[in-house]
Amino acid sequence: MATDVKKLVSEMTLEEKASLCGGADFWHTKAVERLGIPRFMMSDGPHGLRKQDEEADHLGVNDSIKAVCFPAACATASSFDTEMIGKMGEAIGDECQAENLSIVLGPAVNIKRSPLCGRNFEYFSEDPFLAGKMSAAYINGVQSKHVGTSIKHFALNNQEYYRMSNNSVASERTIREIYFPAFEISVKEAQPKTVMCSYNRINGTYASDNEWLLSKVLRDDWGFEGFVMTDWGAVDDRVQGVRAGLELEMPGNTEVNDQKIIAAVKDGSLDEKLVDRCCERILKVVYDYHDNKKEGVVFDRDADHEKAIAFAAECGVLLENDGILPLDPSKKIVYIGEYAESPRYQGGGSSHINSSKVTSALDSAKAKGRNVEYVKGFPAQKDEPLDKAELDKAVAAAKGADVVVIFAGLPDVIESEGYDRKNMNMPAAQNELISAIAEVNKNVVVVLHNGSPVETPWAEDVAAILEMYLGGQGVGEATDQLLYGEKNPSGHLAETFPMRVQDNPSYLNFNSDPEICNYAEGVYVGYRYYDKKMMPVRWAFGHGLSYTTFELSNVKLSSDKMTDDSRITVSVDVKNTGKVVGKEVVQLYVGDLNGTPDRPVKELKGFAKVEVAPGETKTVSMEIDSRALSYYEERMNDWFAPSGKYELLIGNASDNITLREEISFETKKIKPMRMDSSITVGELLANPVTAPIMGEALRKAMQDSPFGDPNEAVGDEMMQAMVNFMPLKSLMSFGMMDEKSMLALLDQFKAVIK
C-alpha cells in the first residue's frame, strides 16, 4: 500500500518541513524520526556506483565500495543502441537495490558544445535528439527497479571553467533547440525521479533560483513530476529557490538555510504551501523507493563484468580500416603503449568508480594464446616527453612485426572533471611514437582510449583506427574481440571529430571570460555548423565502419503529406551485402527546403540499429511528427514549421546520405508579424496570408511609381530587391502610396493576422 504523502506532510512541524529540504550529509537526506520518515541515500553515477561512507569526499575514490564500471556516456552514445543502454540501466538499478541506494546521480546530458569541456566523457553527444533518446532509455532501465535517477546538469553547463559562477548567455531559441531537448525528451519519455540543477547562471539568474527554468519549463511545459535538487553546493538564495521550484539542497550543512526558510514563512515572505509542496515532492520519491524495496537482491559483480564487456563491444567505433582489421591471429603482432596493459576506461572526478575487476587487451590476448609481443612505449597516465630508450625498443619491435597495434589516448591529467582541456592534442610523446612506428611499418592499427575528440595528425599514415572511448572495466576484452573479429564493430560517432580545435564553432567564445559564456554560435553546434559551413572534418557525426557492408534501399513513407497533428512513418530496407553478420545504424535527418532563414542544413530526428546476417534484408521504421520539422520561434513562444517542402535524408552518417525523399507540410499556425509602417514589402509577400493583399496593393502602386518602367539603371532584379526590402512607410516617399492608403492597408493586414 502506497504511503499517504500529503497526510505525512500535514503532520509535520514547520521546522521538520524545512529540515527535509536539505541534506543530512554528503549522500543522505534527513529523516524525520518522529513520523517514521526514513532518510535515503544516493550515489554518484551514472555508469556505475560510487557508494561512499558518510564522511567521504565528493571527488575521492578511496572510500568507495567495489562496483562495476560500465562504459561512460561518451562510449554508450556511440552505440546508438537504446535497448543496450536500457539493459545497462537495469543492471545499475539492481546494484542500487543490493546496496540500499535510492538515487543514482545521472545521467548527464549536457551538450558537447566544445571538444575541450573536461567533463565531455560523461555527456552523451553534440546532438540533443540522440542524447535525449539514450538518456530516456537509461532512465527507464534504472527506474524499472524502483531506483531513482537524477538527470543533470540543468542547464547550459557545458564547461568546467568557472562552472560554479559563470553566466551562460544564450537566446531562447538556442536553449530550446540545442540545450533543452535532451532533458525534455527524458522527462516526457522516462520521468526521472529527480533533476539536478547546475551551478551556473542562465542569462543572469542562477539555475537554483530560476523559476522560468525549474517551474515554467520543467514542470509547466514538460510535465515533470519529481523533485529538483542542487548540484553539490549550487544553492544561491535558498528562499528564492523554494519559490522557483528547488526542493532539495545538497549536500549537508544546511541548517543555516533551513532557518532562512523557517524565518521567511514566519515573516510572511514565503508561503508555507510552497514548503509543503517541496516536502510532498521529495517524499513521493522517497516512498516510491521505500515502499518497493527489494530484499535479497544479489550484487553479482562477475556477471555484471561480463555485461560490461558486451556493452563496450557495442560502443567501439571503427574510424578507419584499409582491410587490415580484423587481425589475422597467425600473424606476428606487437602491442605498443601502456594502455594495452593498463587501459584508461573511465574519467576522473565524481563519476570515478572503484572497479571490481579490470581486463586489459594484453591480458585478453595472453589468455587466448595470441601471438602478441608487448612494448610499453609510453606511459598511460602521464603526459611527459618520450623516453628515447622506450622509443628505440618500440621501433625495433615494430620492424620485426607483421602488424603493430598502438594503444593511445588521453590520461586523467588532461581530461577530468574540474577543468577543461587546453587543446585537442594527445600527449606529444604518443603522437611522436605513432609517427615513428608508421615510418617503419605500414601495418599500424591505433586503438584510442579517450573521452572526447583528439587531433590525429597521423591518421592518413596508419592502416586502421579503432575508437574505444572510455569503455568501462571490460574495455580490454571488448577491444580484443573487435580487433580479432570475434565481434563486428557497430558503433557510430555521437560527436564530430574536427580537423583541429580552431574549427569548432564555439572556439572564440569558449573559456574566454570568467564572468560570461556567450553562446554566440547559436544553434550551430557540431555537425549543424560544419554542414552549414561546408567545412571538412576528420570524422563526421554518425560515422562508423564495419567488417561487412550494407545497402540501404526501398524507402517507404506512410504518407508524403503532414499536418500539425499527423505523423509519418519512414521505413527503410537494410541489406547486408558483405560476408559476416553485422549491425548497421540507420540515421534519419530532416532538412527545410523552404528557404527559412537561419536553419541548419539537416538535423537528426530518428535512428535505428539493426543486426543483419550476410545476404539478409531487414526493414527498420522510424516516426516523425511536426516537431521534427520545426524550429523554436521566439515571437510565438512555440515550435513552428512553415508550410512547404521538407526533405527526409537517410544514411549511416551525417556525411553519407544515400536516400532522399520529399514531403509537404501544411500548418494552421500563423507566425506573428509586427504590423506597423516599418514592416517590409518582402515580409508581407512571403506570408501566404498577407501576400494576396500586398500583391494587389503593390500592383496598383507600381503603375505610377519610378519603378514601373525599368531602365538601364534599374533592372528587373534590382527593382524587385529594392521593393522587397522597402518598408511600407518608404512607399510614401516614392509617391507609390499616400498615408491614408498605407494605414488602410495596415488595417487589412491586422484583420487577417490575428
N, C-alpha and C positions, 0 to 999 in steps of 0.2 A: 504494500500500500504506500502510495507516494506521500511524502511529508507535506503538511499544510504550511507552506512558507509564509503566507500572509498572516496566519494565526500566530506563528512564532514571532514575527516582527511586531505584531500588535502587543505582545507581552514583554518586549524588550524596553529597557530604560533608554533615555537619550544617550547616556554615557556608553551603554552597551552597543547601541547602533553606531555611534561614532567609532568605537574601537574596532568594529567589524570592517570598517572601511580602510584599515591599514594592516600591513603585515605584522606578524609576531616576530619574525627573524628573517634570515635570508631566503628561506624556502617555504615557510608556513604562513597560513592565515591565522588569525586569532580565534580561539574557541570562546564560547560563552557557556561556561560550565553550569551556571545556574539553570539554564534551559536545556542543557544537554546538547548544545550545538557544537559539533566537533570542528577541530581545525583540519585543514587539509594541506597536503604537501605537493609542491610542484618541482619539476626538474628541468634543467636546461636540455635542449634538443638542438635541432629537430631530427638528426639522423642517428639517434641513439640516446641512451640515458646517461646523464651526468649527475646521478643522485649523490648528494654530498651530505656530510654531517652538518648539524645546525650552525656550527661556528665557522664553517668553511668559507673561504673567499669566493667571490663570484667568478674569477677567471682562472683559479688554480685547478689542478687535477689530482693533487696528492691524496685528498680525502674522498675521491670519487670511488664508487663501487666498480668492480669489474663488470663491464657491459659489452654488448656487441655494437661495433661501429659499422653502420651501413653506409652506402655511398652518400656523399654530400650532394646538395641540390644542384651544384654545377654539373655533376655526373647524371643524376636521375632525370633532370630535364632533357638531357641529350638522348635518353631512351625513347622519348616521345611515346611513352607507354603508360597510360593512366591505370591500366589493370595491374601492372607491376608495382607501381608506387602505392597503389591501394593495398596490395599484399604486404608491402614493407610497413605501411601504417598499421596494419593488423598485427604484425609481429611486435612492433613497438608498443601497441596498446596492450598486448598480452604481457609484455615485460613490465609495463607500468602497473598492471594489476598484481603481478607477482611481487613487486617491490613497494606496494601501497602508495603509489603516486597517482594523484588526481588529475594533474595537468602536465602535459609536456609542452615546453615553451618553443613552439614552432607551428607551422613552417614560416620561413622568412621569404617574403615575396617581393621585396623591393627590386625595382627595375635596374638592370645593369646599364646605367647611363654612360658610364666610362669604364674601360677595362682596368683602370687604376684603382678603383674602390677596393680597399683592403679586405672587405667582407664579401666580395662577389662570390666566393666559393660556396657560401650558404644561401645565395639567391639563385632563383631558377633561370631567368632569361632576360634578354633585352626586349622580348615581345610580351605584352601584357596578356594576350589570349592564351598563349602556351603556358605562361606562369600561372594563370588562374585555373586552367584545367588540371594541371599537375597538382597544384595546391589543393583543389577541391577533392581530388581523388585520394590524396594523402590524408586529409582531414576525415573524410568518410571512413577510411580504413581504421584510423586510430579510434575515432569516436564510436565505431561499431562495437567497441569493447567497453563502452561507458567510461572512457577516459577522455578528458577534455584536451583541446589544443588551444594554443594562443597564437593566432596569426599575427605576424609582426613585419616591420615596424611601421605603424600607421601614423604619418605617411611622409613621403618625399624625403626619406632618409637614404640618400644614395652616395654617401661619402662618410669617411671616418674623421676627416679634418674638421675640427670644431663641431662635431656632431651633436654635442650637448647644448649648444647655444646658437649655432648658425641659423640664419633666416633663409629658408628656401623660398625664392620668389619666382612664381610661375603663373601663367594665365590659367583661368579656369578650364579652358579648352584643353590645354596641355595636361593639366591634372586629371581631368575626366577621361581623356583618351589614352594616356600613357601610364600614369601613376596610380590610378584608382582601379582599373578593371580587374587586376589580379585579386584584389580584396573583394570587389563587388561580386565576381563570379564565385569566389569561395563562400561568401555569405549566402548568396542566393541558392547555391547548389549543395552546400555542406553545413551551413550554420555552425561555425566554430564556437565552442563554448565561451571563449574569451578573445578579445582583441587587445594587443599590446600597443599603446600609443608611443610614438617616438619622442626623442628628446627635443628635437629642433623646433624652431618656429616655422610657421607656414604663412607667408605673406604678412608677417609681423606678429602673429599670435602663436604662442606655444601650443603644441599639439594637445597637451594635457588641459589647456584652458579653452580649447577651441570648440565652441558649441556648434558651429557650422559643420565641422569635421565629425564630431562624436555623436551628435544628435540629428542634425538636419540630413546629412548624407548617410551616415552609417545606419541610423535607425529609421528615419522617415522615408528616405529614398530606397534603401536596400532591404529594410525589414530585419535588421539584426536583433536577436533575442537574448544574447548572453550578456556578459559584463565586460567592461573595459578596465584594464589595469595599466599602470605605468610601466615603462621600462625602468630598470633599477635606478632610482634617483631622479626620474624625469619629472616629478611633480614640480609645479611652479607656484600657483596660487591655489591652495587646497580647497578653499571655499568656492572659488570660481569654478574649479574642477567639478565639484558636485553639481553646480548649476549646468555646466557644459555637457555632462554625461560621463564623467570619470568616476568609476565606482571604487576601485581598489588601488591604494598606494603601496608600492613595493620598493625596497624590502622592509625590514623592521624599523625601529626607532621612529615611530610615527606619533608618539604621544603628544608632541607639540602641535602637530596638525590635527590630531583628534580633538584637542582642546579648542582649536580655532573653529572647528565645525560646531562644537557644543556652544561656544560663545556666540557664533553667528545665528544659530537658531534662537537662543535666548534673547538676543537684542533685536530680533525680527528681520535681520538682513538676509536670512536663509530660511526658506520654507522647510519645515520638518518633513513634509511629504516627499521632498526630494531626497532626503536622507533615507526615509523608508524605502523609496524606490531603489536606491543603491543596495540596501540590505536584501531586498527581495531578489534582485538580480543576482547577487552573489550567492545567496542561499539556494536559489534554484539550481545552480551549477554544483554547489557543494553536495546537495542531496541527490542529484542525478547520479553522482559517483557513489555516495554513501549508501543509498538505497539499492544500488545494483552491484555492490562489492562482491567480487567472486573470490571464494576461498579455494585454496588448493591449486591455484594456477602455478604451473611449473615454469621457471625461467630456464629453459634448455639452451644454454649458450652454444653448445656444439651444433645443435640443429639449426639455430639461428645463424651460426657462422656459415653453414652450407647455403643458407638463403642469401647471405651477404655476398658470397661468391657468385651465385646465379644472377643476382641483381647487377653486380658490377659488370658481368659479361654482357648484359643487355645495354649497358651505357657506353661501352667503348666505341669511339668514332675512328674509323679508318679514313684518314685525311688524304693520304697519297699511297699509291701502290703501283709499281711498274710490272707486277707479276711475281715479285719475289716472295710475297706472302700468299698463302700460308707457307711456313717454313718446311723444308724437307728434313725430317729428323735424321736422315742418314748423312747429312752434310756436317762439316766441322764448323761449329758456331761459337763465337766469343761474345760473352756479355760484358759490357763495359759501363761503369757508373755505379756508385754505391746504392742508388735506388733499386738496383737489381736484387740486392740482399736486404736492404732496409728501405722499403718503399715509403714515399710520402703519400699517405692515404686519407688525411683529414687536415682541416685548417686549424689555425691557432686561435685561442680565445675561449669564449663562453661555451662553444659547441664542442670543445675538445673532450673526447671520450677516453676513459681508461680501459683500453680494449682488452677483451678476454683472450684473444689469440690473433696473431698476425702472420699471414702466409706470404712469403716473398716469391717473386718469379723464379729466383735462383733455387729456393727450396723446392718449388714445384718441379722444376726441370730435373733436379737431382733425384727427387722421389720417383720420377718416371723414367730414369735412366737415360736421359737425353745426352747427346754428345756436345756438352757445353763446357767451355773454359771461362773462368771469371777473372777480370782485372778491375780493380777499384776505379782507376782513372781520376775521379774527383769525388769529394765528399758529398753526402746527401743533404746535410743540414747546415752547411756553411757557404758563405759567399766570399771566397778568398782566391788569390792567384793560383794558377795551375802549377802543380808541382812537376818540375822537369823530369824527375825520375819516373813518376807515375805516367807522364805523357809518353816517355820512351817505351815503357812496358806495354802500354796500350797500343802504340803504333806497331811494335814488334809482333804482338799477338794478332793484330788486325791483318798484317801482311800474310800470315800463315793460315788465315781462316777463309772458309767459303763464304760465310755471312757474319757480319758484325751487327749486334743489337745493342744500341746505346740507350741507357735508361737515364733520362734527363728531366729537368723540371724546375720548380721553384721551392726553395727552403722556407721554413716558417719566418726566418728573419726578414724575408722580402714581402711575405703575404700573410697578413694576420688581422684579426680584429684589433681595433685601437689606432691603426694608422693606415694610410693609403700608400700604394706603390709610387715610387718616384718616377718610374718609367715602365715600359713594357718589355724590358730586356730580361732574358735569363742571365744567370751569372756568367760573366765573361769567360771564366775557365771552361764552362760547358760548351759555349759556342766555339771557343778555340779548339777544344778537343774534337768536337764533331767535324769541324772543317779539316783538321789534320788527318783524321781517320778516313774521311771521304776522299782525300788525295791518294791514299794507298790501297783503298778497297772500294770498288764501285757498288758492292752489295751491302749497303748500310741501311739498317732499319732503326728509326728513332722512336722510342716509347716515351710519351710525355706524362709527367705527374705534376699537375698544376691546377689551380683553382680558377684561373681566368686566362684570357689570351696572352700569348707571348709573341714577340717578333722572332721570325725564323729566317735569318739571312742565308742559311744553308739549305733551305727547303728544296731548291732545284738541284742540289748536289747529292741528295740521298735517294735511295730506292723506294722507301716506304716510311710513312709516319702514322703511328697509332696513338691517338689521344685517349688516355685513360682517366684524365682528370684526377680528382681525389675520390677514389673508388671504394673507400671503406677497407675494413681489415681483410677482406677476401680478394683484394685487387690483384695480388700476386698470382694466385691460382687462376683468376679470370684472365689475366694477361697471357699466361701460358696457354690457356685454352684457345684464345683468339689468335695468338702467334702461330700455333701449330694446326689451326683449322678444326679443332675439336668443337669449337663454336664459330659461327659466322658473324663477323661484326655487323651490327644493325643500328648503332647509334647515329644520330644526326645532330649537327651543332645547334645549340639553343642560343647562340650568340655569334656575331660576326668576328672573324679574325682580320683586322685591318692590316695593311702592309706595315704601317708604323703608327705610333700613338698620335702623331700630329694630324692624322687623317680623321680622328674621331670627332664627331660633331660637337662634343662638349669641351674640346681641348682648351679653348680660350677662356672658358668660364668654370673650369674645374679647379677647386682649391686655390682660387686667385685672390680671395678676400675672406678673412676670418669672420667677418660680420655677415656678409651676404653671399648666397649662392644663387646666381642668376641663371635660370633655366632658359637661356636665350634661344637655344636651338628648337624650342617648342616641341612639336610632335615628331620632329625629325631625329629620332633615336635609332641607332643601329641600322638595320638594312633599309629602313624608311629613308634615311639620309643618303646612304651610299647609292641606292636606286635612283633617287631624285637627282643626285649629282652625277650619275653615270660614272662613278668612281670605282676603279678596280680595287679589289680586296684580295687578301691571301686566300681565305676560305669564307664562303658566304654563309649566312644564316640558313640552316636546314641542310647543309652539305653533309654527306656521309657515303662512303663507298662500301662495297660488299665483295665477297668472293664469288658471287654469282651476278647475273644481270637480270633486269626487269624491264618489262614493256607495259606502259600504261595506255589504255585504249578504251573505246566504246563508252564515251561519256553519255550518261542519260540524265535528263532533268525531269523532275515530276511536273514542272511547268517552266515555260520561259517568260512568264509574267509574274510579277509580285506586287502586292499592295502593302499598306501599313500593317495589316493584321495577318498576312499569309506567310507561309514558309515554302521553301523549295528544298527538295531532297536531291542531292547530287550523288550519282553512283558512277564508279569507275572500275573497269576490269584491270586486274594486276596479274600479269603472266610472268612466271619465272622462265626466262629464256636461257638460263645457264645450266650448270651440271650439278650444283649442290643446293640443298634446301637453304632458304634464307628468309629474312624479314625485310619488307620494304615499308618506308614511311611515306604515305601519300599526303601531300600538303595542298590545301585549297586556299587560294588568295583571292581577294576581291579588289577590283580597280574601278574607279569612277571615270566614265567616258564622256562626261558632260562639260568638261572644262571648268568644273567647280574650282574656284581659287584655293590655293594653299592646301592641297590634299596630296598624301603620299601616292606613289605610283601604284602600289598594291599593299595589302595588309592581310596577314594570316587570319583566317576565320574558320578553319577546320583542318583536322589531320586524323589519320587512321594508320595504325601499324598492323601489318598482316603477315603471317608466315605462309610461304608458298613453296611447294615441292617443285623440283625440276619438271618442266613441261606443263605444270598445273596452272590453271587460271582461277583466281578468286575475285569476287566483287566486294568492294567496300563502299559504304554510304556515309555521307556527311550531310548535315542540315544547316541551312542558313535562314535568317529572318531579316526584317528590315533594319534591325540594329547593325547587322553585318555590313550594310551599305552606308551607314550613317557616320557623320562627324558630329561633334558637340557644338551646337550653335548657341553661343553665349547670349545673343539677343533674344533667344527663345527660352533660355534656361532648359534646353531639351535637346535630344538627339534628332538630327534632321538629315534626310537624304532627298535631294531634288528629284522630281520626276525626270525620267530619261533612261539612258542606256548604261548598263554596268557589265563589266567583264569578269567572268569566273576563270581563274587561271590555276591549272593543276600541274604539279610536277613533284619532284623529290628533293628540291632545294629551291631557295628563293631565286637563284640564278640558273635554274634548269627547269623552265616551264615548257612542257611538251604538249599540253592540251589547253584549248581556249573555247569558251562558249559565251555568247552574249545573252543577257536577259533585259527585259524592260521593266521599269518600276514606275508606279503611279502613287503619289501621296496626296492625302487630303490636307496635310499640314501646309500652312502658308507662312513663309518666312517674313517676319516683320520688316517693315521699311519705314524710314523716317520720312514723314510726309510734310516737308517744308520746301521752301524755294531753292534749297541747296542740293536737293536730290538731282542726279544726272539723268539725262535722256536715256543713256545706255542702260542704267539700272532699271528704269521703267520698261524698256523694251525687252529686257532679259526675263522679266517676271511674266509668266503666262496670263496672270490675272489683269495686270495693268497694260500689257503690250498692245492689245487692240485699241484701247483708248488713246495711248500715246502715239501709236502709229497713225491713226486718223488725224489727231491734232498736228502731228509733225508734217503730214502730207499737205494740210492746209497752210501751215506756217511757211513751208518751203516755197510755196508758189511765188511769194513776193519778197523772198529773202535774198541776201547776197550770195547764198549758196545754191540758189535754184538753177543757175546756169554755169556749171563749172567751166573754167578756162584753163589755160596752161599753168597758171599759178596755183590753182586749187583743183586737183584731180579728184576723181570719184572716191578713191580710197582715203585720201587726206580729208575730204569733206565729211565722209562717214565717221572717221575717227574724231574730228573736231566736234561734230554734233553729238556723238555718243558720250564724250567726256564733258559736255557742256551742261552746267546746272540749269534748271528751269529759269531761274532769275536772269541768266545771261541771254535767254531768248528775247527778253525785252530790249536788251542793249542793242541787239542787231535788228530790231524792228520786226521780229518774227511773231511777236505776241505782245499785247498790252497787259497791264497789271490786272485788270478785271478778268480777262480771259485766263490768265495764269492762275488766279485764285479760284476761278470756277473749275479749272482743270484739277487743281489740288483737291477740291471738294469731291469730284468724281472719283479720284483715286482713294480718298479716305473712305468713301462709301463701299468700295469693293474690297478694301484691305481692312479687315476687322480683327 
